[in-house]
Amino acid sequence: MARVGLREWLAIGPVLASGKLARYGDDTGGPLLRFETDFCAKFNVQHGLTMSSGTAALIAALVAAGIGPGDEVLVPAYTWIATAAAPLAAGAVPILVEIDQTLTMDPTDIVRKITPNTRAIIPVHMANMVCDMDSIMRIAREHRLIVIEDACQAVGLTYKGRRAGTIGDVGAYSFNQFKNINIGEGGALVTDDPRLFARARMYHDIGSLFRGHLDNANEPPMLGINFKANQIQGAMLNVQLKKLDPMISRMRKRYDAMTEILAKSDMMRVGPHNDPTNAAGLHVIFETAEAAGAFAAENKRGVYRLYDSSRHVYTNWAPILQQRSGHPAMNPFNWSDRKIEYTPDMCAQSLDILKRTCRISLGENYPLALVTYLARRMVRQRSSATDELSYVT
């Protein structure tokens, strides 16, 4: 996660002193507008809108794209639950898609899961692992589907020269405490489509009717809710944005150094990446779930088995699997044109991969010598454990 320190604290001071804390409380646009301008320039995208969270950005993107009752949205079986919950918030239903060994959506399963009711795909760049966006965009264009990139867990990462989140029709980012940009809570939506931007901006602010926006792409007024960010968040974001690329550079160096060491072990395999040249997310794959579990137990610092991160595994999304909403009359599953069924084993390929895979932190805030030492120790421990098992056998 990105560090927060003195510079963020100093940036907040002038905002507090001004008393102009609200999104639209400063005629100049304040720190939020400055962040959005710089963010769009850095990410080479036309429109950016800061929001209260990454979840808010996903929901606003779906609403802006006209996704709603009767529609189906493809989401991966391995992600934070918000990716699957966002379609429900818009009135649509999520359809779970398998991941492959890159920990992202399997394009072959995307094709299998498309129905006449499918309207959108939400590929998730999970744990700094970017999706196969070439295949996903090709499939989407062939089937005339909206692509809403969930780049919440890969802020700033690139896929073949383009920033994750800027390749599809709309992109969503999170600035939660555990993300590459960290302000505690926050998010953003980006797009090159002025109509989608206008609709997202109206939806994210229930008072948009009274803001006097003159560039609404001829869109009629739309009732929204309140997903606005505040100027304190904007002040922190301006500091964090400057830290982003240097942090990713440190992650890349550590990825290269650690994979060179880990690749020498015949006990595990470094997980594949859809853009190896720019990889900044590291995972290793074992032959068995037991071996992955043992590796995680031996290396508690910065290592965990993906299946044990239960909140990211679809089998633990009880409200979604049980199709329960806040009120029965407002349940999107009742608006679907076909019966949607979820079962615990519906994405068996994903479960198998997650059980046999461990994620390894790149320790971007620690000295390179320390993380390479830890990588060597991981290899030695695995070799010793295997030798001991062979001896006992």
Secondary structure, 3 states (H helix, E strand, C coil): CCCCCHHHHHHHHHHHHHCCCCCCCCCCCHHHHHHHHHHHHHHCCCEEEEECCHHHHHHHHHHHCCCCCCCEEEEECECCCHHHHHHHHCCCEEEEECECCCCCECHHHHHHHCCCCEEEECCECECCECCCHHHHHHHHHHHCCEEEEECCCCCCCEECCEECCCCCCEEEEECCCCCCCCCCCCEEEEECCHHHHHHHHHHCECCHHHCCCCCCCCCCCCCCCECECCHHHHHHHHHHHHHHHHHHHHHHHHHHHHHHHHCCCCCCEECCCCCHHHCCCEEEECCCHHHHHHHHHHCCCCEEEHHHCHHHEHHHCHHHHCCCCCCHHHCHHHHCCCCCCCCCCCCHHHHHHHHCEEEECCCCCCCHHHHHHHHHHHHHHHHHHHHHHHHHC
